[in-house]
Amino acid sequence: MESFFILIPILLLVFYFILRKDNRKNYVQLSEADRELLFKNVVFYQHLNVDDRLKFEDKISSFLSYVHIEGVGTPVTPLDKLLVASSAVIPIFGFTTWKYNNLSNVLLYPDTFNTEFQYEGGDRNILGMVGSGYMNGQMILSRSALLLGFSNAADKENTAIHEFVHLLDKSDGATDGIPENLMRHEYSIPWIKMIHEEMERIEKGKSDINPYAITNEAEFFAVVSEYFFEKPDQFRTKHPELYDRLSAIFLQDPAAAKQL
């Protein structure tokens, strides 16, 4: 019996090193070429200081270690993978630890697709989608929209960031525009009030926020989050209260980071 209790810590150590070895085997190490691609294509990364760039790279590596990215009808380049991972990391960069437990695969389609997941023919207007039902744990992104989102031509829109914000929203069990895992409960009602006040301004043509935001609260949250990360200076100037609320939700101040 005594020898049995001696064996327990030994077995625990063995399991620890087995798991550690497996984690290291799956860990994706970024190359210098990867870092150059990030710096050239991801403005968010450009504005980080040296320590925060290392933190960003580590989060990219972690994401790529547990989420599989594959192309459907299109090849997947190293840049594609880095941009998908950057879209995932940007919203959660302010959190010490975060894992997208509700995501296992990202499927890249060449361009827009329809509700039947067809990317050829007419009636295709979907740029990105977070799967549900039998597609739970999957995300589908238009590759062309992914690339556009990180180009200067994209203005204040970024489809991939939009979809990852939906995943953050969904992590509390409901995609409703109220990210309860990221927001203290007492702020929920003021946040809903803020959402509906801005929706009214959008409807009246008195806001520069994309009208798609009035679809529902979940789309509002995703749309303003795109704006917050893509054009933080402009967003802070035109929507200071929304900026402050999103800054508290994401634990980030991207407008201040750009000035460093």
C-alpha positions as CSV (number, residue, x, y, z in Angstrom):
1,M,0.0,0.0,0.0
2,E,2.8,2.3,0.9
3,S,4.5,1.7,-2.5
4,F,1.3,2.6,-4.2
5,F,1.3,6.1,-2.7
6,I,4.9,6.5,-3.7
7,L,4.0,5.7,-7.3
8,I,1.2,8.3,-7.5
9,P,3.5,11.4,-7.7
10,I,5.8,9.5,-10.1
11,L,2.8,8.8,-12.4
12,L,1.7,12.4,-12.2
13,L,5.1,13.6,-13.2
14,V,5.1,11.2,-16.2
15,F,1.7,12.4,-17.4
16,Y,2.9,16.0,-17.0
17,F,5.9,15.5,-19.2
18,I,3.8,13.6,-21.8
19,L,1.3,16.4,-22.0
20,R,4.0,19.0,-22.0
21,K,5.7,17.2,-24.9
22,D,2.5,17.0,-26.8
23,N,1.8,20.7,-26.3
24,R,5.3,21.6,-27.5
25,K,4.9,19.3,-30.5
26,N,1.7,21.2,-31.5
27,Y,3.2,24.7,-30.8
28,V,3.7,26.8,-33.9
29,Q,6.9,28.8,-33.8
30,L,6.9,32.0,-35.9
31,S,9.8,32.6,-38.2
32,E,11.5,35.9,-39.0
33,A,9.6,35.8,-42.3
34,D,6.4,35.5,-40.4
35,R,7.3,38.5,-38.3
36,E,8.1,40.5,-41.4
37,L,4.7,39.6,-42.9
38,L,3.0,40.7,-39.7
39,F,4.8,44.0,-39.6
40,K,4.0,44.7,-43.3
41,N,0.3,43.8,-43.2
42,V,-1.0,44.2,-39.6
43,V,-1.2,47.9,-38.5
44,F,-2.2,46.8,-35.0
45,Y,1.1,44.9,-34.7
46,Q,3.1,47.9,-36.2
47,H,1.9,50.2,-33.3
48,L,3.0,47.8,-30.5
49,N,6.2,48.3,-28.6
50,V,8.8,45.6,-28.6
51,D,7.5,43.7,-25.5
52,D,3.9,43.8,-26.8
53,R,5.0,42.5,-30.2
54,L,6.5,39.5,-28.5
55,K,3.2,39.1,-26.6
56,F,1.2,39.4,-29.8
57,E,3.5,36.8,-31.6
58,D,3.1,34.4,-28.7
59,K,-0.7,34.7,-28.9
60,I,-0.5,34.1,-32.6
61,S,1.6,31.0,-32.1
62,S,-0.8,29.7,-29.5
63,F,-3.9,30.2,-31.7
64,L,-2.3,28.5,-34.6
65,S,-1.5,25.6,-32.4
66,Y,-5.1,24.7,-31.6
67,V,-7.1,26.1,-34.5
68,H,-6.8,24.4,-38.0
69,I,-7.0,26.7,-41.0
70,E,-7.8,25.2,-44.4
71,G,-8.8,26.4,-47.8
72,V,-11.9,25.3,-49.7
73,G,-11.4,26.0,-53.4
74,T,-8.4,28.2,-52.6
75,P,-4.9,27.7,-51.4
76,V,-3.9,28.9,-47.9
77,T,-0.8,31.0,-47.8
78,P,1.4,31.8,-44.7
79,L,0.0,35.3,-44.9
80,D,-3.6,34.0,-44.8
81,K,-2.9,32.0,-41.6
82,L,-1.2,35.0,-40.0
83,L,-4.1,37.3,-40.8
84,V,-6.7,34.9,-39.5
85,A,-4.7,34.5,-36.3
86,S,-4.2,38.3,-36.0
87,S,-8.0,38.7,-36.4
88,A,-8.4,36.3,-33.5
89,V,-5.7,37.9,-31.3
90,I,-6.6,41.6,-31.7
91,P,-9.9,41.5,-29.8
92,I,-8.4,39.4,-26.9
93,F,-5.0,41.1,-26.8
94,G,-5.8,42.8,-23.5
95,F,-6.6,39.5,-21.7
96,T,-3.8,37.6,-20.0
97,T,-5.2,34.3,-21.0
98,W,-8.0,33.5,-23.5
99,K,-8.6,30.5,-25.7
100,Y,-11.4,30.2,-28.2
101,N,-12.8,27.0,-26.8
102,N,-15.8,27.4,-29.2
103,L,-13.6,27.1,-32.3
104,S,-11.6,24.3,-33.9
105,N,-11.5,25.1,-37.6
106,V,-11.5,28.1,-39.9
107,L,-12.4,27.5,-43.5
108,L,-11.3,29.9,-46.1
109,Y,-13.4,30.3,-49.2
110,P,-12.1,32.2,-52.3
111,D,-14.8,34.8,-52.1
112,T,-18.4,35.4,-51.0
113,F,-20.7,32.4,-50.4
114,N,-24.3,31.7,-49.8
115,T,-26.3,30.1,-47.0
116,E,-25.8,26.7,-48.6
117,F,-22.0,27.3,-48.3
118,Q,-21.6,27.6,-52.1
119,Y,-18.9,29.9,-53.4
120,E,-19.8,29.8,-57.1
121,G,-22.9,31.0,-59.0
122,G,-25.2,33.8,-58.1
123,D,-26.8,35.0,-54.9
124,R,-23.6,35.0,-52.9
125,N,-23.3,37.9,-50.3
126,I,-21.9,36.3,-47.2
127,L,-18.3,37.4,-46.2
128,G,-18.0,35.5,-43.0
129,M,-20.0,33.2,-40.7
130,V,-19.6,31.6,-37.3
131,G,-21.1,28.1,-37.5
132,S,-23.9,26.7,-35.4
133,G,-25.7,23.4,-35.2
134,Y,-23.7,20.8,-37.1
135,M,-21.2,23.5,-38.1
136,N,-20.6,24.4,-34.4
137,G,-16.9,25.1,-33.8
138,Q,-16.3,26.1,-37.4
139,M,-15.8,29.6,-38.9
140,I,-16.1,30.3,-42.6
141,L,-14.3,33.4,-44.0
142,S,-14.1,34.8,-47.5
143,R,-10.3,35.0,-48.3
144,S,-10.8,38.1,-50.4
145,A,-12.6,39.8,-47.5
146,L,-9.9,38.7,-45.1
147,L,-7.2,40.3,-47.2
148,L,-9.3,43.4,-47.8
149,G,-9.8,43.8,-44.1
150,F,-6.1,44.3,-43.5
151,S,-5.6,46.6,-46.5
152,N,-5.8,50.4,-46.4
153,A,-8.8,50.3,-48.7
154,A,-10.8,48.5,-46.0
155,D,-11.4,51.8,-44.0
156,K,-13.2,50.9,-40.7
157,E,-14.3,47.4,-41.7
158,N,-12.6,44.1,-41.0
159,T,-14.8,40.9,-41.7
160,A,-12.5,38.5,-39.8
161,I,-12.3,40.7,-36.6
162,H,-16.1,41.0,-36.9
163,E,-16.5,37.2,-36.8
164,F,-14.1,36.7,-33.9
165,V,-16.0,39.3,-31.9
166,H,-19.1,37.2,-32.5
167,L,-17.2,34.2,-31.0
168,L,-16.3,36.3,-28.0
169,D,-20.0,37.3,-27.7
170,K,-21.0,33.7,-28.1
171,S,-18.6,32.4,-25.3
172,D,-21.2,33.1,-22.6
173,G,-23.8,30.9,-24.4
174,A,-25.7,33.6,-26.3
175,T,-24.7,35.7,-29.3
176,D,-26.7,38.8,-28.2
177,G,-24.3,41.7,-28.2
178,I,-23.8,41.5,-24.4
179,P,-20.4,39.9,-23.8
180,E,-21.1,38.8,-20.2
181,N,-17.7,37.1,-19.9
182,L,-16.0,40.4,-20.6
183,M,-18.4,42.8,-18.9
184,R,-19.4,43.3,-15.3
185,H,-23.1,42.6,-14.8
186,E,-23.9,46.1,-13.6
187,Y,-22.8,47.5,-17.0
188,S,-25.1,45.4,-19.0
189,I,-28.2,47.7,-18.9
190,P,-26.2,50.9,-19.6
191,W,-24.6,49.1,-22.5
192,I,-27.9,48.0,-24.0
193,K,-29.2,51.6,-23.6
194,M,-26.1,52.9,-25.4
195,I,-26.6,50.3,-28.2
196,H,-30.2,51.4,-28.9
197,E,-29.5,55.1,-28.7
198,E,-26.8,54.7,-31.3
199,M,-29.1,52.5,-33.4
200,E,-31.6,55.3,-33.5
201,R,-28.9,57.7,-34.7
202,I,-27.9,55.3,-37.4
203,E,-31.5,54.9,-38.6
204,K,-31.8,58.7,-38.8
205,G,-28.6,59.0,-40.8
206,K,-26.9,60.9,-38.0
207,S,-24.0,58.3,-37.4
208,D,-21.1,57.2,-39.6
209,I,-21.4,53.6,-38.2
210,N,-22.2,51.0,-40.8
211,P,-26.0,50.6,-41.0
212,Y,-25.6,46.9,-40.8
213,A,-25.2,47.5,-37.1
214,I,-28.9,48.1,-36.7
215,T,-29.6,44.4,-37.7
216,N,-29.6,43.4,-34.0
217,E,-27.5,43.9,-30.9
218,A,-25.1,41.2,-31.8
219,E,-24.3,42.7,-35.1
220,F,-24.0,46.2,-33.5
221,F,-21.4,44.9,-31.1
222,A,-19.4,43.3,-33.9
223,V,-19.6,46.3,-36.3
224,V,-18.6,48.9,-33.7
225,S,-15.7,46.6,-32.6
226,E,-14.4,46.6,-36.2
227,Y,-14.5,50.4,-36.2
228,F,-12.8,50.5,-32.7
229,F,-9.9,48.4,-33.8
230,E,-9.6,49.6,-37.4
231,K,-9.9,53.4,-36.9
232,P,-9.5,54.0,-33.2
233,D,-8.6,57.7,-33.5
234,Q,-11.7,58.4,-35.6
235,F,-13.9,56.2,-33.5
236,R,-12.8,57.9,-30.2
237,T,-13.4,61.4,-31.7
238,K,-16.8,60.7,-33.1
239,H,-18.1,58.2,-30.5
240,P,-16.3,58.9,-27.2
241,E,-18.8,57.1,-25.0
242,L,-18.8,54.0,-27.2
243,Y,-15.1,54.1,-27.4
244,D,-14.7,54.2,-23.6
245,R,-17.2,51.3,-23.1
246,L,-15.4,49.1,-25.7
247,S,-12.0,50.0,-24.2
248,A,-13.3,48.7,-20.9
249,I,-14.8,45.6,-22.5
250,F,-11.6,44.7,-24.4
251,L,-9.1,46.1,-21.8
252,Q,-7.4,48.0,-24.6
253,D,-6.9,51.6,-25.7
254,P,-5.8,51.3,-29.4
255,A,-6.0,55.0,-30.0
256,A,-3.4,55.7,-27.3
257,A,-1.3,52.8,-28.5
258,K,-1.0,54.5,-32.0
259,Q,0.4,57.6,-30.4
260,L,3.3,55.8,-28.7
